[in-house]
């Protein structure tokens, strides 16, 4: 069951992982320290935002499954 889930959603998982790493790197190297930018000033929010954006970005390339009618 988990193998089928992973195969079905591999693009979302890879995109989320890459986005999470990218979000943390953005926080670490670019993020603001003043607190005026709510996403870049917190490592948790940067990672969550990166996971969501990465999953959505790579999820756009998922092919539709053909169904027999």
ZALUMMI-894946 format. One record per atom (N, C-alpha, C, O): residue number from 1; atom name; residue in three letters; x negated, y, z. Coordinates in Angstrom, 3 decimals, always signed. Each point is the difference from the previous one (the first is absolute). Layout:
N
<seq->NUM, atom->CA, type->ala, px->X, py->Y, pz->Z>;
...
% end
This chain:
69
<seq->1, atom->N, type->unk, px->-0.821, py->-1.188, pz->+0.000>;
<seq->1, atom->CA, type->unk, px->+0.821, py->+1.188, pz->+0.000>;
<seq->1, atom->C, type->unk, px->-0.869, py->+1.259, pz->+0.000>;
<seq->1, atom->O, type->unk, px->+0.266, py->+0.924, pz->-0.769>;
<seq->2, atom->N, type->unk, px->-1.287, py->-0.869, pz->+1.604>;
<seq->2, atom->CA, type->unk, px->-0.831, py->+1.193, pz->+0.026>;
<seq->2, atom->C, type->unk, px->-0.823, py->+0.137, pz->-1.274>;
<seq->2, atom->O, type->unk, px->-0.263, py->+1.118, pz->-0.444>;
<seq->3, atom->N, type->unk, px->-0.146, py->-2.227, pz->-0.148>;
<seq->3, atom->CA, type->unk, px->-0.754, py->+0.065, pz->-1.251>;
<seq->3, atom->C, type->unk, px->+0.857, py->+0.589, pz->-1.110>;
<seq->3, atom->O, type->unk, px->-0.482, py->+0.798, pz->-0.804>;
<seq->4, atom->N, type->unk, px->+1.747, py->-1.187, pz->+0.759>;
<seq->4, atom->CA, type->unk, px->+0.898, py->+0.546, pz->-1.017>;
<seq->4, atom->C, type->unk, px->+0.224, py->+1.495, pz->+0.235>;
<seq->4, atom->O, type->unk, px->+0.070, py->+0.772, pz->-0.957>;
<seq->5, atom->N, type->unk, px->+0.042, py->-0.363, pz->+2.212>;
<seq->5, atom->CA, type->unk, px->+0.172, py->+1.415, pz->+0.324>;
<seq->5, atom->C, type->unk, px->-1.219, py->+0.804, pz->-0.435>;
<seq->5, atom->O, type->unk, px->+0.132, py->+1.088, pz->-0.562>;
<seq->6, atom->N, type->unk, px->-1.316, py->-1.628, pz->+0.825>;
<seq->6, atom->CA, type->unk, px->-1.227, py->+0.701, pz->-0.371>;
<seq->6, atom->C, type->unk, px->-0.116, py->+0.113, pz->-1.513>;
<seq->6, atom->O, type->unk, px->-0.342, py->+1.064, pz->-0.514>;
<seq->7, atom->N, type->unk, px->+0.623, py->-2.150, pz->-0.210>;
<seq->7, atom->CA, type->unk, px->-0.077, py->+0.050, pz->-1.461>;
<seq->7, atom->C, type->unk, px->+1.010, py->+0.975, pz->-0.589>;
<seq->7, atom->O, type->unk, px->-0.280, py->+0.674, pz->-0.992>;
<seq->8, atom->N, type->unk, px->+1.450, py->-0.603, pz->+1.607>;
<seq->8, atom->CA, type->unk, px->+1.054, py->+0.868, pz->-0.516>;
<seq->8, atom->C, type->unk, px->-0.306, py->+1.475, pz->+0.248>;
<seq->8, atom->O, type->unk, px->+0.385, py->+0.854, pz->-0.798>;
<seq->9, atom->N, type->unk, px->-1.068, py->-0.552, pz->+1.889>;
<seq->9, atom->CA, type->unk, px->-0.223, py->+1.391, pz->+0.395>;
<seq->9, atom->C, type->unk, px->-1.473, py->+0.381, pz->+0.049>;
<seq->9, atom->O, type->unk, px->-0.382, py->+0.877, pz->+0.775>;
<seq->10, atom->N, type->unk, px->-0.445, py->-1.515, pz->-1.582>;
<seq->10, atom->CA, type->unk, px->-1.440, py->+0.230, pz->+0.060>;
<seq->10, atom->C, type->unk, px->-0.364, py->+1.448, pz->-0.331>;
<seq->10, atom->O, type->unk, px->-0.917, py->+0.549, pz->+0.610>;
<seq->11, atom->N, type->unk, px->+1.600, py->+0.072, pz->-1.544>;
<seq->11, atom->CA, type->unk, px->-0.333, py->+1.385, pz->-0.350>;
<seq->11, atom->C, type->unk, px->+0.302, py->+0.956, pz->+1.149>;
<seq->11, atom->O, type->unk, px->-0.769, py->+0.928, pz->+0.253>;
<seq->12, atom->N, type->unk, px->+1.880, py->-1.148, pz->+0.441>;
<seq->12, atom->CA, type->unk, px->+0.325, py->+0.846, pz->+1.152>;
<seq->12, atom->C, type->unk, px->-1.035, py->-0.177, pz->+1.114>;
<seq->12, atom->O, type->unk, px->-0.401, py->+0.971, pz->+0.642>;
<seq->13, atom->N, type->unk, px->-0.027, py->-2.210, pz->-0.419>;
<seq->13, atom->CA, type->unk, px->-0.956, py->-0.274, pz->+1.071>;
<seq->13, atom->C, type->unk, px->-1.381, py->+0.572, pz->-0.310>;
<seq->13, atom->O, type->unk, px->-0.635, py->+0.597, pz->+0.868>;
<seq->14, atom->N, type->unk, px->+0.177, py->-0.777, pz->-2.089>;
<seq->14, atom->CA, type->unk, px->-1.305, py->+0.543, pz->-0.386>;
<seq->14, atom->C, type->unk, px->+0.037, py->+1.525, pz->+0.009>;
<seq->14, atom->O, type->unk, px->-0.934, py->+0.648, pz->+0.472>;
<seq->15, atom->N, type->unk, px->+2.012, py->-0.083, pz->-0.993>;
<seq->15, atom->CA, type->unk, px->+0.127, py->+1.459, pz->-0.002>;
<seq->15, atom->C, type->unk, px->+0.067, py->+0.574, pz->+1.404>;
<seq->15, atom->O, type->unk, px->-0.582, py->+1.049, pz->+0.278>;
<seq->16, atom->N, type->unk, px->+1.294, py->-1.741, pz->+0.607>;
<seq->16, atom->CA, type->unk, px->+0.077, py->+0.458, pz->+1.380>;
<seq->16, atom->C, type->unk, px->-1.341, py->-0.073, pz->+0.702>;
<seq->16, atom->O, type->unk, px->-0.361, py->+0.909, pz->+0.747>;
<seq->17, atom->N, type->unk, px->-0.378, py->-1.978, pz->-0.978>;
<seq->17, atom->CA, type->unk, px->-1.317, py->-0.137, pz->+0.624>;
<seq->17, atom->C, type->unk, px->-0.968, py->+1.068, pz->-0.516>;
<seq->17, atom->O, type->unk, px->-0.714, py->+0.630, pz->+0.782>;
<seq->18, atom->N, type->unk, px->+0.696, py->-0.434, pz->-2.091>;
<seq->18, atom->CA, type->unk, px->-0.877, py->+1.019, pz->-0.577>;
<seq->18, atom->C, type->unk, px->+0.411, py->+1.401, pz->+0.447>;
<seq->18, atom->O, type->unk, px->-0.850, py->+0.849, pz->+0.269>;
<seq->19, atom->N, type->unk, px->+2.153, py->-0.617, pz->-0.192>;
<seq->19, atom->CA, type->unk, px->+0.481, py->+1.300, pz->+0.460>;
<seq->19, atom->C, type->unk, px->-0.331, py->+0.257, pz->+1.456>;
<seq->19, atom->O, type->unk, px->-0.317, py->+1.128, pz->+0.377>;
<seq->20, atom->N, type->unk, px->+0.389, py->-2.164, pz->+0.444>;
<seq->20, atom->CA, type->unk, px->-0.360, py->+0.154, pz->+1.411>;
<seq->20, atom->C, type->unk, px->-1.468, py->+0.358, pz->+0.170>;
<seq->20, atom->O, type->unk, px->-0.345, py->+0.870, pz->+0.800>;
<seq->21, atom->N, type->unk, px->-0.515, py->-1.537, pz->-1.549>;
<seq->21, atom->CA, type->unk, px->-1.428, py->+0.324, pz->+0.048>;
<seq->21, atom->C, type->unk, px->-0.227, py->+1.421, pz->-0.515>;
<seq->21, atom->O, type->unk, px->-0.764, py->+0.768, pz->+0.585>;
<seq->22, atom->N, type->unk, px->+1.430, py->-0.434, pz->-1.676>;
<seq->22, atom->CA, type->unk, px->-0.133, py->+1.352, pz->-0.537>;
<seq->22, atom->C, type->unk, px->+0.514, py->+1.070, pz->+0.948>;
<seq->22, atom->O, type->unk, px->-0.586, py->+1.077, pz->+0.113>;
<seq->23, atom->N, type->unk, px->+1.689, py->-1.380, pz->+0.571>;
<seq->23, atom->CA, type->unk, px->+0.540, py->+0.954, pz->+0.973>;
<seq->23, atom->C, type->unk, px->-0.957, py->+0.232, pz->+1.156>;
<seq->23, atom->O, type->unk, px->-0.172, py->+1.131, pz->+0.453>;
<seq->24, atom->N, type->unk, px->-0.455, py->-2.207, pz->+0.026>;
<seq->24, atom->CA, type->unk, px->-0.956, py->+0.173, pz->+1.090>;
<seq->24, atom->C, type->unk, px->-1.228, py->+0.766, pz->-0.464>;
<seq->24, atom->O, type->unk, px->-0.506, py->+0.862, pz->+0.718>;
<seq->25, atom->N, type->unk, px->+0.023, py->-1.175, pz->-1.919>;
<seq->25, atom->CA, type->unk, px->-1.163, py->+0.729, pz->-0.516>;
<seq->25, atom->C, type->unk, px->+0.320, py->+1.478, pz->-0.188>;
<seq->25, atom->O, type->unk, px->-0.849, py->+0.858, pz->+0.242>;
<seq->26, atom->N, type->unk, px->+2.063, py->-0.562, pz->-0.671>;
<seq->26, atom->CA, type->unk, px->+0.411, py->+1.403, pz->-0.132>;
<seq->26, atom->C, type->unk, px->+0.004, py->+0.688, pz->+1.358>;
<seq->26, atom->O, type->unk, px->-0.461, py->+1.135, pz->+0.119>;
<seq->27, atom->N, type->unk, px->+0.975, py->-1.806, pz->+0.898>;
<seq->27, atom->CA, type->unk, px->-0.012, py->+0.565, pz->+1.357>;
<seq->27, atom->C, type->unk, px->-1.433, py->+0.224, pz->+0.478>;
<seq->27, atom->O, type->unk, px->-0.321, py->+1.050, pz->+0.556>;
<seq->28, atom->N, type->unk, px->-0.529, py->-2.039, pz->-0.775>;
<seq->28, atom->CA, type->unk, px->-1.360, py->+0.053, pz->+0.545>;
<seq->28, atom->C, type->unk, px->-0.851, py->+1.074, pz->-0.671>;
<seq->28, atom->O, type->unk, px->-0.710, py->+0.740, pz->+0.681>;
<seq->29, atom->N, type->unk, px->+0.774, py->-0.647, pz->-1.991>;
<seq->29, atom->CA, type->unk, px->-0.889, py->+0.906, pz->-0.711>;
<seq->29, atom->C, type->unk, px->+0.622, py->+1.364, pz->-0.311>;
<seq->29, atom->O, type->unk, px->-0.730, py->+0.988, pz->-0.080>;
<seq->30, atom->N, type->unk, px->+2.040, py->-0.900, pz->-0.095>;
<seq->30, atom->CA, type->unk, px->+0.631, py->+1.240, pz->-0.439>;
<seq->30, atom->C, type->unk, px->+0.953, py->+0.575, pz->+1.043>;
<seq->30, atom->O, type->unk, px->+0.163, py->+1.217, pz->+0.078>;
<seq->31, atom->N, type->unk, px->+0.467, py->-2.071, pz->+0.721>;
<seq->31, atom->CA, type->unk, px->+1.065, py->+0.408, pz->+0.918>;
<seq->31, atom->C, type->unk, px->-0.280, py->+1.250, pz->+0.802>;
<seq->31, atom->O, type->unk, px->-1.155, py->+0.325, pz->+0.272>;
<seq->32, atom->N, type->unk, px->+2.201, py->+0.370, pz->+0.107>;
<seq->32, atom->CA, type->unk, px->-0.155, py->+1.239, pz->+0.748>;
<seq->32, atom->C, type->unk, px->+0.042, py->-0.279, pz->+1.504>;
<seq->32, atom->O, type->unk, px->+0.645, py->-0.950, pz->+0.444>;
<seq->33, atom->N, type->unk, px->-1.327, py->+1.771, pz->+0.320>;
<seq->33, atom->CA, type->unk, px->-0.066, py->-0.196, pz->+1.450>;
<seq->33, atom->C, type->unk, px->+0.887, py->+0.973, pz->+0.758>;
<seq->33, atom->O, type->unk, px->+0.210, py->-0.170, pz->+1.201>;
<seq->34, atom->N, type->unk, px->+0.306, py->+1.172, pz->-1.864>;
<seq->34, atom->CA, type->unk, px->+0.798, py->+1.015, pz->+0.677>;
<seq->34, atom->C, type->unk, px->+1.400, py->-0.460, pz->+0.346>;
<seq->34, atom->O, type->unk, px->+0.641, py->+0.600, pz->+0.863>;
<seq->35, atom->N, type->unk, px->-0.150, py->-1.629, pz->-1.496>;
<seq->35, atom->CA, type->unk, px->+1.340, py->-0.488, pz->+0.266>;
<seq->35, atom->C, type->unk, px->+1.075, py->+0.657, pz->-0.836>;
<seq->35, atom->O, type->unk, px->+1.183, py->-0.292, pz->+0.174>;
<seq->36, atom->N, type->unk, px->-1.574, py->+1.176, pz->-1.079>;
<seq->36, atom->CA, type->unk, px->+0.997, py->+0.685, pz->-0.820>;
<seq->36, atom->C, type->unk, px->+0.527, py->-0.882, pz->-1.138>;
<seq->36, atom->O, type->unk, px->+1.065, py->+0.275, pz->-0.551>;
<seq->37, atom->N, type->unk, px->-1.799, py->-1.319, pz->+0.202>;
<seq->37, atom->CA, type->unk, px->+0.468, py->-0.925, pz->-1.031>;
<seq->37, atom->C, type->unk, px->+0.320, py->-1.334, pz->+0.679>;
<seq->37, atom->O, type->unk, px->-0.917, py->-0.717, pz->+0.403>;
<seq->38, atom->N, type->unk, px->+2.190, py->+0.376, pz->-0.272>;
<seq->38, atom->CA, type->unk, px->+0.387, py->-1.149, pz->+0.820>;
<seq->38, atom->C, type->unk, px->-0.460, py->-1.353, pz->-0.532>;
<seq->38, atom->O, type->unk, px->-0.153, py->-0.936, pz->+0.784>;
<seq->39, atom->N, type->unk, px->-0.070, py->+0.802, pz->-2.074>;
<seq->39, atom->CA, type->unk, px->-0.422, py->-1.298, pz->-0.537>;
<seq->39, atom->C, type->unk, px->-1.505, py->-0.180, pz->+0.146>;
<seq->39, atom->O, type->unk, px->-0.450, py->-1.048, pz->+0.463>;
<seq->40, atom->N, type->unk, px->-0.321, py->+2.032, pz->-0.841>;
<seq->40, atom->CA, type->unk, px->-1.456, py->-0.135, pz->-0.017>;
<seq->40, atom->C, type->unk, px->-0.645, py->+0.178, pz->+1.369>;
<seq->40, atom->O, type->unk, px->-1.182, py->-0.307, pz->+0.151>;
<seq->41, atom->N, type->unk, px->+1.906, py->+0.787, pz->+0.846>;
<seq->41, atom->CA, type->unk, px->-0.613, py->+0.212, pz->+1.314>;
<seq->41, atom->C, type->unk, px->+0.102, py->-1.229, pz->+0.898>;
<seq->41, atom->O, type->unk, px->-0.622, py->-0.028, pz->+1.061>;
<seq->42, atom->N, type->unk, px->+1.381, py->-0.977, pz->-1.451>;
<seq->42, atom->CA, type->unk, px->+0.170, py->-1.208, pz->+0.800>;
<seq->42, atom->C, type->unk, px->-0.426, py->-1.220, pz->-0.817>;
<seq->42, atom->O, type->unk, px->+0.447, py->-0.164, pz->-1.135>;
<seq->43, atom->N, type->unk, px->-1.309, py->-0.700, pz->+1.699>;
<seq->43, atom->CA, type->unk, px->-0.405, py->-1.179, pz->-0.772>;
<seq->43, atom->C, type->unk, px->+1.160, py->-0.965, pz->-0.248>;
<seq->43, atom->O, type->unk, px->+0.056, py->-0.642, pz->-1.049>;
<seq->44, atom->N, type->unk, px->+0.853, py->+0.538, pz->+1.990>;
<seq->44, atom->CA, type->unk, px->+1.139, py->-0.907, pz->-0.168>;
<seq->44, atom->C, type->unk, px->+0.901, py->+0.483, pz->-1.130>;
<seq->44, atom->O, type->unk, px->+0.406, py->-0.795, pz->-0.848>;
<seq->45, atom->N, type->unk, px->-0.094, py->+2.066, pz->+0.828>;
<seq->45, atom->CA, type->unk, px->+0.861, py->+0.532, pz->-1.056>;
<seq->45, atom->C, type->unk, px->-0.681, py->-0.062, pz->-1.362>;
<seq->45, atom->O, type->unk, px->+0.663, py->-0.239, pz->-1.009>;
<seq->46, atom->N, type->unk, px->-1.968, py->+0.451, pz->+0.966>;
<seq->46, atom->CA, type->unk, px->-0.717, py->-0.091, pz->-1.271>;
<seq->46, atom->C, type->unk, px->+0.045, py->-1.416, pz->-0.548>;
<seq->46, atom->O, type->unk, px->+0.209, py->-0.196, pz->-1.197>;
<seq->47, atom->N, type->unk, px->-0.404, py->-0.795, pz->+2.061>;
<seq->47, atom->CA, type->unk, px->+0.025, py->-1.390, pz->-0.449>;
<seq->47, atom->C, type->unk, px->+1.406, py->-0.401, pz->-0.426>;
<seq->47, atom->O, type->unk, px->+0.169, py->-0.642, pz->-1.037>;
<seq->48, atom->N, type->unk, px->+0.839, py->+1.009, pz->+1.820>;
<seq->48, atom->CA, type->unk, px->+1.385, py->-0.344, pz->-0.350>;
<seq->48, atom->C, type->unk, px->+0.390, py->+0.645, pz->-1.322>;
<seq->48, atom->O, type->unk, px->+0.601, py->-0.650, pz->-0.855>;
<seq->49, atom->N, type->unk, px->-0.934, py->+1.905, pz->+0.684>;
<seq->49, atom->CA, type->unk, px->+0.300, py->+0.698, pz->-1.246>;
<seq->49, atom->C, type->unk, px->-0.718, py->-0.665, pz->-1.173>;
<seq->49, atom->O, type->unk, px->+0.580, py->-0.154, pz->-1.075>;
<seq->50, atom->N, type->unk, px->-1.831, py->-0.239, pz->+1.273>;
<seq->50, atom->CA, type->unk, px->-0.747, py->-0.673, pz->-1.057>;
<seq->50, atom->C, type->unk, px->+0.588, py->-1.351, pz->-0.360>;
<seq->50, atom->O, type->unk, px->+0.057, py->-0.351, pz->-1.178>;
<seq->51, atom->N, type->unk, px->+0.386, py->-0.423, pz->+2.178>;
<seq->51, atom->CA, type->unk, px->+0.618, py->-1.307, pz->-0.255>;
<seq->51, atom->C, type->unk, px->+1.271, py->+0.163, pz->-0.822>;
<seq->51, atom->O, type->unk, px->+0.214, py->-0.727, pz->-0.971>;
<seq->52, atom->N, type->unk, px->+0.619, py->+1.668, pz->+1.353>;
<seq->52, atom->CA, type->unk, px->+1.261, py->+0.219, pz->-0.720>;
<seq->52, atom->C, type->unk, px->-0.267, py->+0.454, pz->-1.432>;
<seq->52, atom->O, type->unk, px->+0.593, py->-0.527, pz->-0.940>;
<seq->53, atom->N, type->unk, px->-1.474, py->+1.494, pz->+0.774>;
<seq->53, atom->CA, type->unk, px->-0.272, py->+0.516, pz->-1.341>;
<seq->53, atom->C, type->unk, px->-0.696, py->-1.051, pz->-0.872>;
<seq->53, atom->O, type->unk, px->+0.312, py->-0.118, pz->-1.185>;
<seq->54, atom->N, type->unk, px->-1.245, py->-0.641, pz->+1.753>;
<seq->54, atom->CA, type->unk, px->-0.681, py->-1.039, pz->-0.769>;
<seq->54, atom->C, type->unk, px->+0.949, py->-1.113, pz->-0.422>;
<seq->54, atom->O, type->unk, px->-0.067, py->-0.481, pz->-1.132>;
<seq->55, atom->N, type->unk, px->+0.950, py->+0.071, pz->+2.040>;
<seq->55, atom->CA, type->unk, px->+0.981, py->-1.030, pz->-0.337>;
<seq->55, atom->C, type->unk, px->+0.964, py->+0.458, pz->-1.072>;
<seq->55, atom->O, type->unk, px->+0.335, py->-0.764, pz->-0.905>;
<seq->56, atom->N, type->unk, px->+0.109, py->+1.991, pz->+0.997>;
<seq->56, atom->CA, type->unk, px->+0.904, py->+0.531, pz->-1.016>;
<seq->56, atom->C, type->unk, px->-0.690, py->+0.164, pz->-1.343>;
<seq->56, atom->O, type->unk, px->+0.589, py->-0.272, pz->-1.047>;
<seq->57, atom->N, type->unk, px->-1.836, py->+0.716, pz->+1.078>;
<seq->57, atom->CA, type->unk, px->-0.721, py->+0.226, pz->-1.243>;
<seq->57, atom->C, type->unk, px->-0.225, py->-1.309, pz->-0.753>;
<seq->57, atom->O, type->unk, px->+0.314, py->-0.084, pz->-1.188>;
<seq->58, atom->N, type->unk, px->-0.845, py->-0.928, pz->+1.846>;
<seq->58, atom->CA, type->unk, px->-0.221, py->-1.262, pz->-0.701>;
<seq->58, atom->C, type->unk, px->+1.295, py->-0.771, pz->-0.220>;
<seq->58, atom->O, type->unk, px->+0.075, py->-0.830, pz->-0.907>;
<seq->59, atom->N, type->unk, px->+0.942, py->+1.087, pz->+1.716>;
<seq->59, atom->CA, type->unk, px->+1.289, py->-0.654, pz->-0.197>;
<seq->59, atom->C, type->unk, px->+0.681, py->+0.414, pz->-1.290>;
<seq->59, atom->O, type->unk, px->+0.887, py->-0.699, pz->-0.490>;
<seq->60, atom->N, type->unk, px->-1.296, py->+1.837, pz->-0.066>;
<seq->60, atom->CA, type->unk, px->+0.576, py->+0.438, pz->-1.270>;
<seq->60, atom->C, type->unk, px->-0.359, py->-0.935, pz->-1.138>;
<seq->60, atom->O, type->unk, px->+0.713, py->-0.048, pz->-1.002>;
<seq->61, atom->N, type->unk, px->-1.800, py->-0.696, pz->+1.133>;
<seq->61, atom->CA, type->unk, px->-0.480, py->-0.850, pz->-1.074>;
<seq->61, atom->C, type->unk, px->+0.514, py->-1.435, pz->+0.092>;
<seq->61, atom->O, type->unk, px->-0.420, py->-0.858, pz->-0.775>;
<seq->62, atom->N, type->unk, px->+1.313, py->+0.596, pz->+1.703>;
<seq->62, atom->CA, type->unk, px->+0.551, py->-1.342, pz->+0.149>;
<seq->62, atom->C, type->unk, px->+0.972, py->-0.278, pz->-1.139>;
<seq->62, atom->O, type->unk, px->+0.844, py->+0.833, pz->-0.331>;
<seq->63, atom->N, type->unk, px->-0.973, py->-2.000, pz->-0.255>;
<seq->63, atom->CA, type->unk, px->+0.876, py->-0.380, pz->-1.103>;
<seq->63, atom->C, type->unk, px->+1.316, py->-0.558, pz->+0.539>;
<seq->63, atom->O, type->unk, px->+0.044, py->-0.622, pz->+1.061>;
<seq->64, atom->N, type->unk, px->+0.990, py->+0.853, pz->-1.796>;
<seq->64, atom->CA, type->unk, px->+1.304, py->-0.541, pz->+0.372>;
<seq->64, atom->C, type->unk, px->+0.034, py->-1.501, pz->-0.262>;
<seq->64, atom->O, type->unk, px->-0.558, py->-0.478, pz->-0.987>;
<seq->65, atom->N, type->unk, px->+1.210, py->-0.253, pz->+1.867>;
<seq->65, atom->CA, type->unk, px->+0.140, py->-1.436, pz->-0.179>;
<seq->65, atom->C, type->unk, px->+1.154, py->-0.278, pz->-0.942>;
<seq->65, atom->O, type->unk, px->+1.058, py->+0.621, pz->+0.097>;
<seq->66, atom->N, type->unk, px->-1.267, py->-1.559, pz->-1.008>;
<seq->66, atom->CA, type->unk, px->+1.060, py->-0.373, pz->-0.943>;
<seq->66, atom->C, type->unk, px->+0.885, py->-1.032, pz->+0.662>;
<seq->66, atom->O, type->unk, px->-0.484, py->-0.937, pz->+0.633>;
<seq->67, atom->N, type->unk, px->+1.773, py->+1.114, pz->-0.783>;
<seq->67, atom->CA, type->unk, px->+0.977, py->-0.943, pz->+0.574>;
<seq->67, atom->C, type->unk, px->+0.748, py->-0.681, pz->-1.116>;
<seq->67, atom->O, type->unk, px->+0.321, py->+0.615, pz->-1.017>;
<seq->68, atom->N, type->unk, px->-0.044, py->-1.885, pz->+1.209>;
<seq->68, atom->CA, type->unk, px->+0.813, py->-0.738, pz->-0.968>;
<seq->68, atom->C, type->unk, px->+1.465, py->+0.304, pz->+0.247>;
<seq->68, atom->O, type->unk, px->+0.469, py->-0.029, pz->+1.138>;
<seq->69, atom->N, type->unk, px->+0.238, py->+0.317, pz->-2.193>;
<seq->69, atom->CA, type->unk, px->+1.427, py->+0.302, pz->+0.156>;
<seq->69, atom->C, type->unk, px->+0.852, py->-1.139, pz->-0.475>;
<seq->69, atom->O, type->unk, px->+1.227, py->+0.082, pz->+0.058>;
% end
